[in-house]
Amino acid sequence: MANKSLAIIAAIAVIGLLFLVYLAATFETPEGTRTVAIEAPVPIAPAAVERIVEPTALLPTVNEPAPAPAVVRTIVEEPVAPAVIEEVVELPTLNLSDAFVLTRLGALETGATLLELLTSEELIRRFVVFVENVSQGSLPQLEYPVRRPQQPMAVREVDANLFEMQTVSYQRYTPLIDALTAVDPDQAVAIYRILRPLFQEAFAEIGYANRNFDEVLIRAIDNVVGAQTAEGPFQLVKPKVMYVYADAGIESMTPVEKQLLRMGPQNAEKLKVALAQYRERLAAR
């Protein structure tokens, strides 16, 4: 900035000098005036001049004013915020997007752990189906973007066809919740914004071509953050193959709310806090 200012000052000085030269070269005597030659004065002999010398001591001492100090102007350059440059990425087709998505996620600080828990096929389509279901308070039967826990739910038999869920079952979800909540929200949302056209395309495939997937994603987050909670221990019955809650009030909760109960209160709270941060960033733009 300083070099630029000096260059401007130098240019102004050069232009000013040229302007003065131009005035001198084109100067004309004003009309209606005449030039009068004045004879040089006759020098006076020294003897004819009476010199009166005043005593020096009687003359007042006149102090000439000190030259005014030079004005030094300091130009303070205010820091300029760096321009926000959005990354321009050539996206693959939706059918060939898995490798691209996994590479982006793997580049995150905790990406290696995250990749171990994600499915490796149809990742964007599975995520879209999962989010659309959660936005309705439901859960898909098959299309999950993450791998389900391999360990079965631990229960204790209380009576004939009456069981109690054991808190050790919560630990099945701890690695998943820890991996998801360890991802930096800013980095994750940045990746999502890059991939948004592919998410929107997958959303259109399931019949929602005229809806904004961002809004559906925010509604799904709201359903998880605002989910009801209940105090355990939880008693279960097994009328057929699957366990159901013996308490009719708990069994009538949405599938999303009951899934959070199976995760345990600590995991559910960590997930809610993390999702609230994602929602804030998604709603900001």
C-alpha positions as CSV (number, residue, x, y, z in Angstrom):
1,M,0.0,0.0,0.0
2,A,2.9,2.4,0.8
3,N,4.6,1.7,-2.5
4,K,1.3,2.4,-4.3
5,S,0.9,5.8,-2.4
6,L,4.4,6.8,-3.3
7,A,3.8,6.0,-6.9
8,I,0.7,8.2,-6.9
9,I,2.5,11.1,-5.3
10,A,5.3,10.8,-7.8
11,A,2.9,10.8,-10.7
12,I,1.2,13.9,-9.3
13,A,4.5,15.7,-9.0
14,V,5.5,14.9,-12.5
15,I,2.2,16.1,-13.9
16,G,2.5,19.3,-11.8
17,L,6.0,19.9,-13.1
18,L,4.9,19.5,-16.7
19,F,2.1,21.9,-16.1
20,L,4.5,24.6,-14.8
21,V,6.7,24.1,-17.9
22,Y,3.7,24.4,-20.1
23,L,2.7,27.7,-18.4
24,A,6.2,29.1,-18.8
25,A,6.4,28.2,-22.5
26,T,2.9,29.6,-23.4
27,F,2.9,32.7,-21.1
28,E,1.8,35.9,-23.0
29,T,1.9,39.6,-21.8
30,P,-1.6,40.8,-21.0
31,E,-3.1,43.2,-23.6
32,G,-3.3,46.9,-22.8
33,T,-0.1,47.1,-20.9
34,R,3.4,48.4,-21.8
35,T,6.8,47.7,-20.7
36,V,8.7,50.8,-19.2
37,A,12.5,50.7,-19.1
38,I,13.7,52.2,-15.8
39,E,17.1,53.8,-15.7
40,A,19.5,52.4,-13.2
41,P,19.9,54.5,-10.1
42,V,23.0,56.8,-9.8
43,P,25.3,55.5,-7.1
44,I,25.8,57.9,-4.2
45,A,29.3,58.7,-3.0
46,P,30.1,57.4,0.4
47,A,31.1,60.9,1.7
48,A,27.7,62.4,0.9
49,V,25.8,59.9,3.0
50,E,25.3,60.7,6.7
51,R,25.2,57.5,8.6
52,I,23.4,57.3,11.8
53,V,24.3,54.3,13.9
54,E,22.1,53.4,16.8
55,P,23.7,51.8,19.8
56,T,23.3,48.1,19.4
57,A,22.5,47.6,23.1
58,L,19.4,49.8,22.7
59,L,17.9,47.8,19.8
60,P,15.4,45.2,20.9
61,T,16.3,41.6,20.1
62,V,14.0,40.1,17.7
63,N,13.8,36.4,17.8
64,E,12.8,35.0,14.5
65,P,10.1,32.4,14.8
66,A,11.3,28.8,14.7
67,P,10.3,27.0,11.5
68,A,7.1,25.1,12.0
69,P,7.7,21.4,12.5
70,A,7.1,19.3,9.6
71,V,3.8,17.5,9.7
72,V,4.3,13.8,9.5
73,R,1.2,11.9,8.6
74,T,1.1,8.3,9.4
75,I,-1.2,6.2,7.3
76,V,-2.5,3.3,9.3
77,E,-3.8,0.6,7.2
78,E,-6.8,-1.2,8.7
79,P,-6.6,-5.0,8.4
80,V,-8.8,-6.2,5.6
81,A,-10.7,-9.4,6.2
82,P,-9.8,-12.1,3.7
83,A,-12.3,-12.6,1.0
84,V,-14.4,-15.7,1.4
85,I,-13.6,-17.9,-1.6
86,E,-16.0,-20.7,-2.1
87,E,-14.5,-23.9,-3.4
88,V,-15.5,-24.8,-6.9
89,V,-15.6,-28.5,-7.3
90,E,-16.5,-30.7,-10.3
91,L,-18.8,-33.2,-8.8
92,P,-19.2,-36.8,-10.0
93,T,-22.5,-38.2,-11.0
94,L,-24.7,-39.5,-8.3
95,N,-24.1,-43.1,-9.3
96,L,-20.3,-42.6,-9.0
97,S,-20.3,-40.4,-5.9
98,D,-19.4,-42.9,-3.2
99,A,-15.6,-42.7,-3.7
100,F,-15.7,-38.9,-3.9
101,V,-17.7,-38.7,-0.6
102,L,-15.6,-41.2,1.2
103,T,-12.4,-39.4,0.2
104,R,-13.8,-36.1,1.4
105,L,-14.8,-37.5,4.8
106,G,-11.6,-39.5,5.1
107,A,-9.6,-36.2,4.9
108,L,-11.2,-35.0,8.1
109,E,-9.2,-35.1,11.3
110,T,-11.3,-38.0,12.6
111,G,-12.1,-39.3,9.1
112,A,-10.5,-42.7,9.5
113,T,-12.7,-43.6,12.5
114,L,-15.7,-42.3,10.7
115,L,-15.2,-44.3,7.6
116,E,-15.2,-47.5,9.7
117,L,-18.7,-46.8,10.8
118,L,-20.3,-45.7,7.4
119,T,-21.6,-47.8,4.7
120,S,-19.6,-47.7,1.5
121,E,-22.4,-48.1,-1.0
122,E,-25.1,-45.6,-2.1
123,L,-24.0,-43.3,0.8
124,I,-25.8,-40.2,-0.4
125,R,-29.0,-42.0,-1.4
126,R,-29.1,-43.8,2.0
127,F,-28.5,-40.6,3.9
128,V,-31.3,-38.9,2.0
129,V,-33.8,-41.7,2.7
130,F,-32.7,-41.8,6.4
131,V,-33.1,-38.0,6.8
132,E,-36.5,-38.0,5.1
133,N,-37.8,-40.7,7.4
134,V,-36.4,-39.0,10.5
135,S,-38.0,-35.7,9.5
136,Q,-41.3,-37.6,9.8
137,G,-40.3,-39.1,13.2
138,S,-39.8,-42.5,11.7
139,L,-36.8,-44.7,10.7
140,P,-36.2,-46.6,7.5
141,Q,-36.3,-50.4,7.6
142,L,-33.2,-51.0,5.5
143,E,-31.6,-47.8,4.2
144,Y,-29.1,-46.8,6.8
145,P,-26.0,-44.7,6.0
146,V,-24.2,-46.1,9.1
147,R,-23.5,-49.7,10.1
148,R,-25.8,-51.0,12.7
149,P,-24.3,-52.4,15.9
150,Q,-23.4,-56.1,15.6
151,Q,-24.0,-56.9,19.3
152,P,-27.5,-57.8,20.3
153,M,-29.4,-55.8,22.9
154,A,-28.6,-57.1,26.4
155,V,-31.7,-58.0,28.5
156,R,-32.4,-59.7,31.8
157,E,-35.4,-62.0,32.0
158,V,-37.7,-60.9,34.8
159,D,-40.7,-63.3,34.3
160,A,-42.4,-65.3,31.6
161,N,-42.2,-63.1,28.5
162,L,-41.0,-60.1,30.6
163,F,-37.5,-58.7,30.2
164,E,-35.5,-55.7,31.3
165,M,-33.1,-53.8,29.1
166,Q,-29.6,-53.7,30.5
167,T,-27.6,-50.5,30.6
168,V,-24.7,-52.3,29.1
169,S,-26.6,-52.2,25.8
170,Y,-26.0,-48.5,25.6
171,Q,-22.3,-49.1,24.9
172,R,-23.2,-50.6,21.5
173,Y,-23.8,-47.1,20.2
174,T,-21.0,-45.3,22.0
175,P,-18.3,-45.7,19.2
176,L,-20.8,-44.4,16.7
177,I,-21.9,-41.4,18.7
178,D,-18.3,-40.6,19.7
179,A,-17.2,-40.6,16.0
180,L,-20.1,-38.5,14.8
181,T,-19.8,-35.9,17.6
182,A,-16.0,-35.7,17.1
183,V,-16.4,-34.3,13.6
184,D,-15.9,-30.5,13.3
185,P,-19.3,-29.0,12.4
186,D,-17.8,-26.3,10.2
187,Q,-15.9,-28.8,8.2
188,A,-18.8,-31.2,7.9
189,V,-21.2,-28.5,6.8
190,A,-18.7,-27.3,4.3
191,I,-18.6,-30.8,2.7
192,Y,-22.3,-30.9,2.7
193,R,-22.6,-27.7,0.9
194,I,-20.2,-28.9,-1.8
195,L,-22.3,-32.1,-2.2
196,R,-25.7,-30.4,-1.9
197,P,-26.5,-30.8,-5.6
198,L,-26.1,-34.6,-5.3
199,F,-28.3,-34.7,-2.2
200,Q,-30.9,-32.6,-3.9
201,E,-30.8,-35.0,-6.9
202,A,-31.2,-38.1,-4.7
203,F,-34.1,-36.3,-2.9
204,A,-35.8,-35.7,-6.3
205,E,-35.4,-39.4,-7.1
206,I,-37.7,-40.4,-4.2
207,G,-40.4,-38.1,-5.4
208,Y,-39.5,-34.7,-4.0
209,A,-38.2,-32.7,-6.9
210,N,-39.9,-29.5,-5.9
211,R,-38.7,-29.5,-2.2
212,N,-35.6,-28.2,-0.7
213,F,-33.6,-30.9,1.0
214,D,-32.0,-28.4,3.4
215,E,-35.4,-27.8,5.0
216,V,-36.0,-31.5,5.4
217,L,-32.6,-31.9,7.0
218,I,-33.3,-29.1,9.5
219,R,-36.6,-30.6,10.4
220,A,-35.0,-34.0,10.9
221,I,-32.5,-32.4,13.3
222,D,-35.3,-30.7,15.2
223,N,-37.1,-34.0,15.7
224,V,-34.0,-35.5,17.3
225,V,-33.1,-32.5,19.4
226,G,-36.7,-32.1,20.6
227,A,-37.3,-35.8,21.2
228,Q,-39.0,-36.9,24.4
229,T,-37.0,-38.8,27.0
230,A,-38.0,-41.3,29.6
231,E,-36.3,-42.8,32.7
232,G,-35.3,-46.4,32.8
233,P,-35.0,-49.2,33.5
234,F,-37.2,-50.2,30.6
235,Q,-39.2,-53.4,30.7
236,L,-39.8,-55.3,27.5
237,V,-42.0,-58.0,26.1
238,K,-41.5,-60.2,23.1
239,P,-44.8,-61.0,21.5
240,K,-43.1,-62.2,18.3
241,V,-39.6,-61.7,17.0
242,M,-38.9,-58.1,18.1
243,Y,-38.9,-56.7,21.6
244,V,-41.4,-54.0,22.4
245,Y,-41.7,-51.8,25.5
246,A,-44.0,-53.1,28.1
247,D,-45.1,-49.6,29.0
248,A,-47.7,-48.5,26.5
249,G,-46.7,-44.8,26.9
250,I,-43.1,-45.5,25.9
251,E,-44.2,-47.9,23.1
252,S,-46.4,-45.1,21.6
253,M,-43.3,-42.8,21.3
254,T,-42.0,-42.2,17.8
255,P,-39.4,-44.6,16.4
256,V,-36.8,-41.8,16.6
257,E,-37.5,-41.3,20.3
258,K,-37.4,-45.0,21.1
259,Q,-34.1,-45.3,19.2
260,L,-32.6,-42.5,21.5
261,L,-33.8,-44.5,24.5
262,R,-31.9,-47.6,23.2
263,M,-28.8,-45.4,22.9
264,G,-28.8,-44.4,26.6
265,P,-29.2,-40.9,28.1
266,Q,-25.5,-39.9,27.8
267,N,-25.2,-40.9,24.1
268,A,-28.5,-39.2,23.3
269,E,-27.5,-36.0,25.0
270,K,-24.2,-35.9,23.2
271,L,-25.9,-36.4,19.9
272,K,-28.5,-33.7,20.6
273,V,-25.8,-31.1,21.4
274,A,-23.8,-31.9,18.3
275,L,-26.9,-31.8,16.0
276,A,-27.9,-28.4,17.5
277,Q,-24.5,-27.0,16.3
278,Y,-25.1,-28.4,12.8
279,R,-28.6,-26.9,12.7
280,E,-27.2,-23.4,13.6
281,R,-24.7,-23.6,10.7
282,L,-27.3,-24.9,8.2
283,A,-29.8,-22.2,9.1
284,A,-27.2,-19.4,8.8
285,R,-27.2,-19.5,5.0
